[in-house]
Amino acid sequence: MIRLIETNASLIARRAGRPIVISAVSARDRNKDRGVDISAYAWEDDMTAMAARNDVDVVVELVGGADGPALTLARNAIAHGKSLVTANKAMIAHHGLELAELTEAARVALKFEAAVAGGIPVVKGLREGAAANAIQRLYGILNGTCNFILSTMEDTGRDFDDVLAEAQLNGYAEADPTFDIEGTDAAHKLAILSAIAFGTKIDFASVETAGITRISAADIAQADSLRYVIRLIGMAEIDGEGGMNRLFQRVQPHLVPFDHPLAHVDGATNAVVAEGNFAGRLLFQGAGAGDGPTASAVVADLIDIARGDLGGAAGAPFSIRVSDMEAMLPAPSGHRRGRAYIRFTVADRPGVLAEITAAMRDAGVSIESLIQKGELEEDGKVMVAMVTHEGPEAGVSEALHLLEGAASLAEPPLVMQILGD
Ligand SMILES: NC(=O)c1ccc[n+]([C@@H]2O[C@H](COP(=O)([O-])OP(=O)(O)OC[C@H]3O[C@@H](n4cnc5c(N)ncnc54)[C@H](OP(=O)(O)O)[C@@H]3O)[C@@H](O)[C@H]2O)c1
């Protein structure tokens, strides 16, 4: 961020109508080599002191963590009448409403473009560009680490653990990758986007979340033979069943048809699709992380604030004031209709297929294709994959419920939805 502000200083000043000046910096270790000379700037050992400085209008929080020092800094900044720019999706997903209410009351700005999909201006795109639309559905690839791992598995035929280890070595995955590979990071971003797109209160706790740790090279090869790729998709949509508006939110690996735009989103790239009732399908795509894209989003927020934009006339960080947001109940996945890919790992013995297909029949699930992989795995297990015809998701859940505890299943089945049009 410092490098960007220094490199593009005169361009930023012209665009913002005034220069953006770094008043002070803070981190844990003053002497760490950050690839940029910070000796010209005032240093604060205690970062909350930034909030009290008279020469600071905006505090930029790039510390991370839902709670702890980042949240303390955020609350302090607003209490001192400073605007806040943050890249911290965990903090916004958990405390965004509280911080938005505080900033609305203090008439300062809260901006978090970098928190969702790095350098892609999707928060701005939804808050401003799509502001006139009712959005029915929003989905996308929200985690670059998972996308890098899945597309590398696809390109190389290697297994998950192997590709994860390489991603950690070359900086595409954190030393502790749990938040990324278990889908939590994507769920944070989805909950934030839902609030902006649907005008509903952030409800991170209701995001059904599954990560990518169970995806095998065999799943990817199977999907490929059916003309799909596998991508971790965050999906949010309004469920109007029974005349009630409920919000469905889920992060789950999906099969994406070869000809879908998201099938071509490779590596650490992110992409978000929003369906507006007048704009139609909008696709936002770009780098989801990294120093440059993150700095680009942070400084764009600073430029907005310098231009006097505190979040629209109503001063609302989520495009609607918190007091006007709906508190939508979570929608159960069973209401949704779609096609699913289900992978079973079974003992190689007669009658197994009949047992699986009987459960499907009893639950009213219609099977479009059933593929039994010929080769035995080392431990005498066989992979059976199926694709269902379109039907209610509740049917698939019911079939899997009927199969629970079946001796022939070596592990719980893996279900992935197939992304529709
Ligand atoms: N990295 C990305 O590409 C990216 C993209 C989008 C959003 N984000 C978000 O940006 C935030 C930071 O992520 P990051 O990857 O940049 O993390 P990071 O490399 O660990 O940087 C965290 C920074 O916060 C400082 N810090 C941590 N605890 C502190 C404390 N108690 N007091 C003062 N300073 C403290 C660290 O200081 P030291 O350097 O002295 O240790 C470091 O400069 C997270 O919310 C993340 O989700 C990151």
The ligand as an SDF file (V2000), in Angstrom:
LIG
                    3D

 48 52  0  0  0  0  0  0  0  0999 V2000
   -2.4490  -10.9860    1.8910 N   0  0  0  0  0  0  0  0  0  0  0  0
   -3.4220  -10.7640    1.0110 C   0  0  0  0  0  0  0  0  0  0  0  0
   -3.2690  -10.9500   -0.1880 O   0  0  0  0  0  0  0  0  0  0  0  0
   -4.7560  -10.2480    1.4930 C   0  0  0  0  0  0  0  0  0  0  0  0
   -5.7800  -10.0130    0.5630 C   0  0  0  0  0  0  0  0  0  0  0  0
   -7.0020   -9.5130    1.0040 C   0  0  0  0  0  0  0  0  0  0  0  0
   -7.1940   -9.2990    2.3450 C   0  0  0  0  0  0  0  0  0  0  0  0
   -6.1970   -9.5640    3.2460 N   0  0  0  0  0  0  0  0  0  0  0  0
   -6.4430   -9.3140    4.6500 C   0  0  0  0  0  0  0  0  0  0  0  0
   -5.4770   -8.4130    5.1520 O   0  0  0  0  0  0  0  0  0  0  0  0
   -5.2520   -8.6890    6.5270 C   0  0  0  0  0  0  0  0  0  0  0  0
   -3.7590   -8.9130    6.7570 C   0  0  0  0  0  0  0  0  0  0  0  0
   -3.3650  -10.0530    6.0180 O   0  0  0  0  0  0  0  0  0  0  0  0
   -1.8250  -10.3150    5.6160 P   0  0  0  0  0  0  0  0  0  0  0  0
   -1.8210  -11.4970    4.7670 O   0  0  0  0  0  0  0  0  0  0  0  0
   -1.2120   -9.0400    5.0830 O   0  0  0  0  0  0  0  0  0  0  0  0
   -1.2340  -10.6610    7.0430 O   0  0  0  0  0  0  0  0  0  0  0  0
    0.2240  -10.4760    7.6090 P   0  0  0  0  0  0  0  0  0  0  0  0
    1.2180  -10.5840    6.5000 O   0  0  0  0  0  0  0  0  0  0  0  0
    0.3350  -11.3800    8.7860 O   0  0  0  0  0  0  0  0  0  0  0  0
    0.2780   -8.9580    8.0990 O   0  0  0  0  0  0  0  0  0  0  0  0
   -0.2970   -8.5620    9.3020 C   0  0  0  0  0  0  0  0  0  0  0  0
    0.3220   -7.2150    9.7170 C   0  0  0  0  0  0  0  0  0  0  0  0
   -0.2560   -6.8260   10.9590 O   0  0  0  0  0  0  0  0  0  0  0  0
    0.7800   -6.5490   11.8820 C   0  0  0  0  0  0  0  0  0  0  0  0
    0.3340   -6.9490   13.2190 N   0  0  0  0  0  0  0  0  0  0  0  0
   -0.1530   -8.1600   13.5930 C   0  0  0  0  0  0  0  0  0  0  0  0
   -0.4830   -8.1530   14.9000 N   0  0  0  0  0  0  0  0  0  0  0  0
   -0.1760   -6.9210   15.3580 C   0  0  0  0  0  0  0  0  0  0  0  0
   -0.2760   -6.2950   16.6250 C   0  0  0  0  0  0  0  0  0  0  0  0
   -0.7410   -6.9580   17.6790 N   0  0  0  0  0  0  0  0  0  0  0  0
    0.1160   -5.0100   16.7210 N   0  0  0  0  0  0  0  0  0  0  0  0
    0.5980   -4.3400   15.6580 C   0  0  0  0  0  0  0  0  0  0  0  0
    0.7100   -4.8770   14.4350 N   0  0  0  0  0  0  0  0  0  0  0  0
    0.3210   -6.1630   14.2970 C   0  0  0  0  0  0  0  0  0  0  0  0
    1.9810   -7.3400   11.4370 C   0  0  0  0  0  0  0  0  0  0  0  0
    3.1810   -6.7180   11.8920 O   0  0  0  0  0  0  0  0  0  0  0  0
    4.6290   -7.3710   11.6370 P   0  0  0  0  0  0  0  0  0  0  0  0
    4.8330   -7.2780   10.1480 O   0  0  0  0  0  0  0  0  0  0  0  0
    5.5730   -6.4930   12.3680 O   0  0  0  0  0  0  0  0  0  0  0  0
    4.5640   -8.7760   12.1450 O   0  0  0  0  0  0  0  0  0  0  0  0
    1.8270   -7.2640    9.9140 C   0  0  0  0  0  0  0  0  0  0  0  0
    2.3810   -6.0820    9.3990 O   0  0  0  0  0  0  0  0  0  0  0  0
   -6.1430   -9.8840    6.8770 C   0  0  0  0  0  0  0  0  0  0  0  0
   -7.3510   -9.4200    7.3950 O   0  0  0  0  0  0  0  0  0  0  0  0
   -6.3700  -10.5350    5.5300 C   0  0  0  0  0  0  0  0  0  0  0  0
   -7.5590  -11.2870    5.4940 O   0  0  0  0  0  0  0  0  0  0  0  0
   -4.9800  -10.0150    2.8400 C   0  0  0  0  0  0  0  0  0  0  0  0
  1  2  1  0
  2  3  2  0
  2  4  1  0
  4  5  1  0
  4 48  2  0
  5  6  2  0
  6  7  1  0
  7  8  2  0
  8  9  1  0
  8 48  1  0
  9 10  1  0
  9 46  1  0
 10 11  1  0
 11 12  1  0
 11 44  1  0
 12 13  1  0
 13 14  1  0
 14 15  2  0
 14 16  1  0
 14 17  1  0
 17 18  1  0
 18 19  2  0
 18 20  1  0
 18 21  1  0
 21 22  1  0
 22 23  1  0
 23 24  1  0
 23 42  1  0
 24 25  1  0
 25 26  1  0
 25 36  1  0
 26 27  1  0
 26 35  1  0
 27 28  2  0
 28 29  1  0
 29 30  1  0
 29 35  2  0
 30 31  1  0
 30 32  2  0
 32 33  1  0
 33 34  2  0
 34 35  1  0
 36 37  1  0
 36 42  1  0
 37 38  1  0
 38 39  2  0
 38 40  1  0
 38 41  1  0
 42 43  1  0
 44 45  1  0
 44 46  1  0
 46 47  1  0
M  CHG  2   8   1  16  -1
M  END
$$$$
